[in-house]
Amino acid sequence: MSAQLDADKGPGGRGRVRLAPPQWLVSGLRPQSTPIVWPAVARAGVALAAPLAVGFATDQPTYGALVSMGALSGVISDTADAYRMRVFNIALPQLFGAIGVTLGTLVYGEGWLAVAALTLVALASGMISSIGAVASVSGLLLLLNAVVGAGLQMPSPWWKAPLLLALGGLFVLLLTLLGWPLRNRVPERSAVAATYRSVADLLEAAGTPAYDAKRQAVTQSLNTAYDLVLARRVRDHGRRSPLVRLLAQLNVVIPLVEAAPAANVRGHPLPGEIPSVVRELAAEVEQGRTGPAPDLALPEPAKPSERAVDAALRHAAVVVHKPDPDPYNVDDRLGRPAALRIRLRRGARDVLFSQASWRYGLRLALCIGLAQALVSLVAVPRSYWVALTVTFVLKPDFGSVFSRAVLRALGTAVGLVTAAAVLAEVPRGWWDVPVMVVLAALIPAFSAKGYAFQTAAITPVILLLSDVLNHQGFALVLPRLWDSLIGCGISLVAAYLLWPESWHTRIGDRLADAVEEAAGYVECAFSGVAGGGVVAGGGDHAERVRRRRRIYRDLSVVRSEFQRALTEPPPTGARAAAWWPLVVAVERIVDATTAARVRVNHGAAAPLPAEVAEVARELRALAEGVRASSTLVEVRASLTGPEEGVLAPLRQEVRAARAIASPAT
């Protein structure tokens, strides 16, 4: 706890000391503003309660509880919007979960053999989890179900438990796909329309302090839309497919995104008619309407930035309303995803030869090995919960290890209060079904609000299912608390306090890579410029778009890493806060580069090659400095060039980035 001096003074003139929780803890406990997906809430209630009802009706409550546990895994896995992606996101983790529970069942009651087996499973789980989001959930279920199978006696023969758990996951998948015939391609259209709306907000914020936040929202919406549409395009190669039209509508918004930085450089807002027209186009995209392009009533453009916005908007209006865009003129701006066999080969290579993969796998294996060794040496009731806690805390995409451990302990304590009330007051049997409907529905609702809230929602569900399997009632509550605290303690000591990986290794190198990519983007952006003029046909516009999108994606990852670091206590959190302005500065450099190129395309004088090379050289020097130091060091950039030239705003942003210094210096 941090003590703060209250500004008010009492009658005696003495200040009052007010205790306040640290900021890293407050940020983790603050509910996120993510909207609740109500269909997911309804699905969760039905998916977990229906198997229990069938189990009680057939006098097989144990089987019903196992199917519900599988359904819980399916609810956690259902994180996608597009239906094709949901099939993949739910079905693949269930396969890994079935493998995990089979391995765990085979070593149940085998003592140190179980310790060794779970340690190896943890190593594989951690390495798999480093590939991506679906692999992360698959690795999580592989280890979770292995821990449950090794610590809880399953019905015989050995194949029955994995079959029942898989049935639960497939039941969730079935409920999810019921709306596919009625909502086919709706998620993709909604994602493209959301991108248009975010671009409208961006154009509305041009020239105002809100611009940076709106640009980050555009990056996220573009990432989501391209991921959904291009994932579908892998299997859909038709030249007249509706996906071709969606991709054309998504591509045509890119010139508007590129024109926004040029408009922002002007320093004053755009006319209100411009964002209004973009929002109208968003509605047309979402409804799938076609027809003649409307005659847009837009103000007459005067400056290069205004001409860029006007031209991009008028072209977007034509493409949005065009029922059948030219399929041969629709390129995949981010590159269509590779074939499945190629992606599998790349994933296997990343797992086996990536330092990050081995680093995370070894850390998870160490903690699981310690947890299992501890419960083998010391009698711990319901000992498998210790390893379960370690698994949840160390899941790689949940955030900081330190904050996850603390938030899980707090979330478990809150969840146990609910579980204690249910186990103490609700009679066992059919009353479990309506209670499960309510408790299961809280999981997707609370998961959207943060990790501590998700833990508080999942804890009573797991305890209720455990009670159906073991009939221990209220006696489950206190052991669950102690096991969770032990698991959190192991994670804090072994995976955080004693783990040799430094903060600079996780953050500094990625930020340096982004700075170096920005230098390459500056060179690419003006590759068609020679002798102060634009060479006709010079430069590859698609390549410039891909580079800019790749940089923004990388910066999104860097932002996520920084946000995780900010949730840790000093010195890590304080160091991340000191470096944060440099992340913002790099984003502004990319924006300034795009704005300069757009202005050149619409009539501004092109820069000389020496000016471009000078800026790129300063950025590469900045990247080397970021890699070489764990603290920010101020460097004065000696950039020359005309103050009224098109690169003047870019040089100003580079000077600002080079001049950033940490509070220590």
N, C-alpha and C positions, 0 to 999 in steps of 0.2 A: 504494500500500500504506500502511496506517496502522500506526504503531508503538504498542504498548501496553507498559506497564511491568509485568513479572511480579511477583506478590505475594511469591513466595519470594525469599529473599536467600541468597547464597552465603556461604561461610565468612568471606570478607573483608567481609561486610556490604554488598556492592555489589549493586544490583538488576540483573536481567537484562532487556534489552529484547527483547520477542518481537514479531516482525512477523506481522500478521494481515491477511487481505484485507478490503477495505471491505465494509460491510454490504450496500450496493446490489449488489455483485457476488455476494456469498454468497447473497442471496435469489434471484437469477436462476439460480444453479447448483444450488440445492436442489431435488430432484425433488418434484413435486406428488403429493399422495396420491390423485389421480384413478384409479379402477380401470381396468384394461385391458379393452377390449371384444374378447374373443377371436374372435367371428365376423368382426369387421373385420380382425383379424390374418390369419385364414385367407383372407378375400377378397382382401386385398392381395397375398398370396403367389401366389395363382392368377391374379389379374388381370394382374400384370406378367410372370409367367413363361410363361403359356400363349401369348401372342403371339410371344414369342421362339422357343418351340418350334415353332410353326407356320411362322415365318419360316425357321428352319433346315431344316425338313422340306421346304419348297417352294423352297429355295435362294434365298430373298429375305430375308436377315437384316436389311437396311436397312428394309424395310417392317415387319418384326416389331418392330424397335426403335422406330419411329415410333408404332406402335399401343401399345406399352408406355409411351411417353411420354404419350400421351393417357390411358392407364389411370392413370398416376401423378397426373395432374390430377384424375381422377375420385375417386381415393382421398383426395386432399387435400380435395375438395369435400364428401365424404360426412360431414357433421357432424350430421345430424338423426336423430331417433328414429322419427317417424311415417313410414310408407311414402309417403303422398301428398307430404309435404314433401321426402322424398328424391328423388322424381322431379324436383321443381322445383330442389332444391339441386344436383343433378348435371347435369341436362340443360341448364339455362340457362347456367351457366358454360362448358359445352362449346361452345355456340353462339358465345359471345364469344371463346373460344379459337380457334375456326375462323376467325373474322373477323381475329383478331390475326395468325395465321400467314400468312394470305393477304396482308395488308398488308405484313408483313415480307418475304415472298417477292418481292413486286413491286418492292421497293427494294433487294434484295440486290445488293451490289457497286456501289451508286450513290453512294458517298462522302457528300458533304455533303447530298445529297437524303435519304439514309437518316437522317442526323442530324436534319434538320428533321422528317421524317415520324415518327420515334420520339419526338421531343419533343412533337409534337402528340398522338400516341397516349397518351403519359404524362399529358398534361393531361386528356384525356378519361377515362383510367383512374382517375386520382386523384379526379376529380369524381364519377364513378360510384360509387367505393368508399365515399363518405361517406354513402350512402343507408342501407345496412343490411348484414347479414351476407352474404346471398346476392349482393348487388351488390358487396360487397367482394371475394368470391372471383371473381366475373365480371370485375371490373376487373383483378384480379391476373392471371388467365389471358389477358385481352386483351393486356396489356403483356408478360407473359412470352413468349407465343408469338410476338408481333411481334418481340421482341428475338432469339429463336431463329431465326425465319425470315429476319431481316435479317443475321444473323451466321453462319448455317450453310447450306450449299448443300443445297437440298431436291430430291427427285426431280421431274422434269418429267412431264407438264405441271403448271401451277400448282395445279390443283385436287386433285392427288393427296395432298399433305401434309395439308391440312385434313381431307380425307376419312379418312385413316388415323388422325390424332389423334382425330377425332370417334368413330371406331370403337372406339378404346381406352376412351374415356369411356362409350360406350354399353354396352360389355362389362361395365364395373364396375356400371353401372345394372342390367343384366340379372342379374348375380350377386346384387345387393342385393335385387331384387324376387322372387327365388326363394322366399323365405319368406313373401311377402305372403298367399297363400291360407291358410297355416297359422297365421299370427300377426296376422290382420286385427284391428285395434283393440287388440291387446295393448299396444303402446307407450302408447296413451292411458290404458288402465286402469292400467298400471303407474305412469304419471305421477301420476294421481289418488291411487292408493294410497300413493305416496311422499309426497304432500302430507299425507295423514292421519298417516303415521308421523312426519313432521317436526313436525306439530302436537302429536302425543303427546310428543315430546321437549321441545317448548316448554312444554307444561303441566307436565311433570315438572321442568323447570328453573325454574318460576315461584317467585319469592322467593329465588333463589340467584344467585351471580355469573355463572353460565353462561347466564343468560336472554338477554342481548344477542346472543351468538353463535348461539343457537338461533333467535332471531327472524329473523336474517339468512338462515339456512337455510330458514325457512318462506317468506320473500320469494322466494328463488330457486326453490323447488319450486312455489309458486303461479304464478310467471311462466311456468315451463316447462309446467305442466299447462294453464293457460289458453291459451297459445300453440298447443299441440297440439290441444286440443279445439275451440277457436274456429276454427282454420284448417280443420278438417274441416267445421264447421258452415256455412262459406261455401258449400259445394257440396251440403250435405245439409240440406234444408229439411223433411224428414218429421217430422210431429208425433209419430210413434211410433218414431222412430229410436232405436237404442241410445245414440246420442250425446246424446239428450235426457236419458236416465237418467244418463249420465256427467256431464253439465253440472249436473243437479240435485244429484248427490252432491258435486260440486266446490263449488257455491254454498253448500250447507248446512254446509260446513266453515268458511265465513267467520264466522258468529257465534261459533264456538269461538276463531278467531283474534282476534276482537274482545274476547272475554271474558278472554283470556290476560293482557293488560296490567292489567286490573282485579285478577286473581288475583295478579299480580306485586307490585302496590302493597301487598298485605297484608303482605309481608315474610317469609312462611314458606311452605314447600312445600304443595302440594295433596295430598290422600290418594292413595296409590298406585293405588287402584282406578280413578281417572279416566284416567290415561294408558294403563292396561292395556286399558280398554274401547275407547279410540280405536285402539289397535293391533289389536284384534280386528276393528273396523270396517274397518281397512285391508286385512286379509286377506280380508274378505267382498267388498270392492270389487275386489280383484285377481283373485279367483276368479269374480266375476260371480254370486255366489250370491244368491238371493232367498228370501222366506218371511216368516212372521210376525215382527214385531220382538220381540226378547227382552225379558224383564223385567229391567231393569238393577238390580243390587244396588249402589246408590251411597249414600254417607253423606248424611244429612239436611242440606240447606244452611241456613245461619243468616244470613249477611251478604249484601248485594247482590251482591258479586263471586262468592260461592259459588252464589247462585241463578242468576246469569248463566251460569256454566259448566254447572250442572246442567240448565237448560232447553235450552241449545244442544246438549248431548250427547244428551239424550233425543230431541230433534227429529232430530238427525243419524242416530240409530239407526233411526228410523222410515223416513226417506227412503232410507237405504242399502239396507234390506231390501225396500222397496216395488218390486214388479216393473214397475210402469207409472206413474210419477209424472205429475201433472197437467201436460200439455205447455203449457198456457196460463199456468201459474204459474211457468215457468222463464225467468228473464230472463238475458241475457248480461251478467254483472256488469262486465266490462271493455268491453262494447260489441262486437258482432260486427264483424269486419273488413269494410271497405268492399268494394264490387265491384272486380274487377280493373282495369277502365278508370279508375275513380276513383283507385285506388292508383297506376296508371301516370301519371296526370295530376299527382298530388301529387309523385311521385318526380321527374318532369321539372321541375316547378317548383322543387323543392328543389335539384336539380343546377344549374339555371341562375341562381337568385337567392339561394342560400345563401352567406354569407361563408365558412363552414367548408368548403364544397365548393370554392370558388375558392382558398382558402388552401392546402388540401391538394393540389389539382391543380397549382397553380403551384409548390409546393415539390417535388413529384415530377417535374414537367417540367424544373425547373431542374437537378436532380441527374442525371436521365437525359441531358439535353442536355450537361451537363459531361462525363459518362462517355463518351458517344459522340464528343464533340469530342476528348477526350483520346486515345482509341484511333484516331481518324482522323489525329491529328498525330504520335502516337508508336506505333511498331510494338509491339503487345502481343499475344503468342500467345493464341489462343482468346479474342479481345477481347470477344465477346458476354457472357462471364461477368462482366465488370465491371458491365454494366447489369443483369444478372440479380441480382447481389448487392444493388445499390441497390434494386431492386424489392422483394426480400424484406425488406430492412431497413426500408423505409418503408411496409410494409403497415400500415394504420392501426390494426387491432385486435390487433396482436401485443404492444404495450406501448411503453415509452419508446424513442425513437429512439436515445438514447445506449446504453442497455443492450442493445437489439437489435443494434447494431453490434458491441459488444464480445462479446456472446454468440454472434453469428454467426461472428465470427473464431475464437473458441475452438471452437465446434461444428464448423466447417469443418476446423480442424486435426485434431480427433479423427477426423472422418469420413475425412480423407485418409490417416490411418494404416491404417484398414481397407481403403480403396480401394487403397493401395499394396501391401498384402499380397495382395489379390485379383488385381490386374493383374500382379504379379510372379510369382505361384505358380500361378495357375489357367490352364490352356491355353484359348485362345479356341475357341469353337464350342459344342458341346452341353454342355460343362461350365458354360457361363454360365447354363443353365436352372436347375439345382438351387441354384446360388449366388444367383440372382435370387429364388428362392422364399424363401430365408432373409433376404436383405437387404430385400426388399420387405415381408416380414412385420414387420420391426422398425419400419417407419415409423409405423403407427397405435399400436404399443405404446410407442414412444418419444415420439411427439407428445403423448400424454396426460401426460407428465412435465415438459414445458417446452420453450421455444423452442430452447435450446441442444441439447437431446436430439433434437428433431425435425431440426435442421440436421445433426447428426452422423449421423442415419439416412438422410436424403435424399441427402447428398453422395456416398456410394459408389454409390448406385443411378444417379444422373445420370452419374457417371464411367463406369460399366460400359456404360450405353446409348450414351454418347458414343464409347466405344471400339468398339462394334459398328458405329457409323456411320462412324468415321474410321480405325480400326485403328492408333492411335498408342500403345496400351499404356501402359507406365509413364511415358512422356513427358508424359502428361496431368496428372500429379500436381502437380509444382511450378508450372506455369503456372496451375493452378486455385487454388493457395494465393496466388500473387501477385495474381491478378485479384481474388480475394475481399478481400484486404487493401486493394487500391486502391479497390474499391467501398465498403468500410466506411469508409475515410478520406474519400471524397467525401461520404458521408452524414453523417459526424460534423462535417465542416467546414461544408458548405453547408446542411444541414438541421437542424443543432443549434447549433453555435457561432455562426454568422453569421445564423441565421434570426431575424427581428425579433419573432416571436410570443413573448410573455411567458408565464410560468407563471400569473400572475394571470388573464390572459385566458381560459385554458383551464379553470381550476379555480374561481376566485372568483365568476365570474358564474353558473356552474351551481349553486354552493352557495347563492348569494343567491336564485336562482330557487326553490330548494327551501325556503328559509326563508320566502319570500313565499307559496308554496303552503301551507305549514304554517299561516300566519296565516289564509288563506282557509278552510282545513279547520277551524280552531277556530271560526270564525264559522258555517260550515255545520253543524258537529256540534251546535250549540245553537240552530239556526235555529227549532226547534220549541219553544223555551223562552220563556215570557213571564210576568212577574210572579212569578217564583220557582216556577212549576209547569210541567209538561209539557203542552203543548196537544195534545189528542187529534188524531191524524192529522197533527200539525205536522211539518214537515221531510220531506225525501225521503231515506229510508234508502238506496235504491240509489245516489243521488248521493253520499251520504257514503262508501259503500263504494268507489265509483269514484275519488273524490278521494283516499282513503287509499291505495288500491292504486297510483294514479298517483304519489303522493309517494314511496312505497317504491320504485317502479321508478326514479324520478329519483334517489333517494338511492343506489340500486344503481349507477347510472351514475357518480355522483359518487365513490362508493367505488372504482370501477374506475379513474377518472382519478387519484385520490389514490394508489392502489397503483402506477400507472405512474410517478407523480412520485416516489414513495418509492424507486424503483429507480435514480434519477438521482443523480449526485454533488452535493455542496454547490455552490451554496446552495439549489438547487431541492429536493433531498431533505430538507434540514433545515427548509425553510419548510413543506413538505407535512406533516412530522412535527409542526410546531407547530400547524398548523390542524386536524389530525386529531381532537382532542377535540371540536371544534365540530361535526364531522359526526356523531359519536356523540351529542352533546347534542341535535341536531335530531331524530334518530331517537327519542330518549327523549321529546321534546316531543310527537311524533305519538302515541307509545304512551300518554303520560299523558292526552292529549286523548281518545283512544278509551276508556281506562279510566274517565274521568269520565263520558262519555256512557253507557256501559254501566251504571255505578252509578246514574245518574239513571233509566234505563229500569227498574231493578229496585228502586226504592224510596228511593233517596237524594234529599235535597233538591236541587232544581235551582238553578243559579247565577243571579244577577241579570244582566240584559243589560249593565249597566255593567261588571261583572267580566269578561265575555267580551270586550267592546270594548277594555278596558284591556290584556288579554293580547295581543290581535291587534295593537294599536298598538305594543307593545314589540317584537313579532316583526318588524313592518315596519320599525321603526327599526333593528333588528339587520341586516335584509337590506340596507338602505341603507348601513350601515357596512361590510358585507362588500364591497359593490361599490366603495366609495370608497377603500378602503385595501388595500395589499398586505401589511400586517402586522396582527396582531390587537391591538385596543385595548380595554382593560378599561372597561366601562360598568356602573355600579351601577343596577339596575332598581328603580324605586320602585313596586312592586306592592302594592296594598292588598286587603283582603278577609279574611273569617273564616278563622282558622288551621285550623278543623275542617271547613271547607266542602269541597264536592266538587272544587273547582278548586285546593285547597291544593297537592297534588302537582304539578299543572301549573305553578302559579306558581313553585314551587321549581325546577323544571327550566328555566323561562325565566330565572330569576335566575342559575342556574348557567351557562347559555349566554351571557348578557350579561356575566358576570364573567370569562369565559375570556380570558387574555392570553398573548401570545407570550413566550418566555423573554427576548427583547430588552427588553420593557417591564417 
